[in-house]
Amino acid sequence: MKQFLKKNAKRLVVAVVGTTVLILGAIMIITPGPGWVTVFLGLGILATEFAWAERLLTRCKDHAVAARDKVMRKNKPASAIEGATLVPPADGLAPTGQPQP
């Protein structure tokens, strides 16, 4: 038993700490707190020793990047003219600050 603990002490510590952080993150998703950040932190800790956690973390990163790109495409106007305002100012002044005729 001592031989096993000596050989796998780091892996055991990483498993306990990573799982604890992961569980706390899962709880914080439904309660106030940085839930998703903590979940990803727990996965990052676990990924230092476990291949399954590394694969899961990579998948999560890929999904996050895809979601970010989708939001950025949706909020970006198709052209500069489309995003420009064509309404004259309400105060009757030209863009130079001079009254309009």
Order of alpha helices (4+ residues) and beta strands (2+ residues): alpha-alpha-alpha-alpha
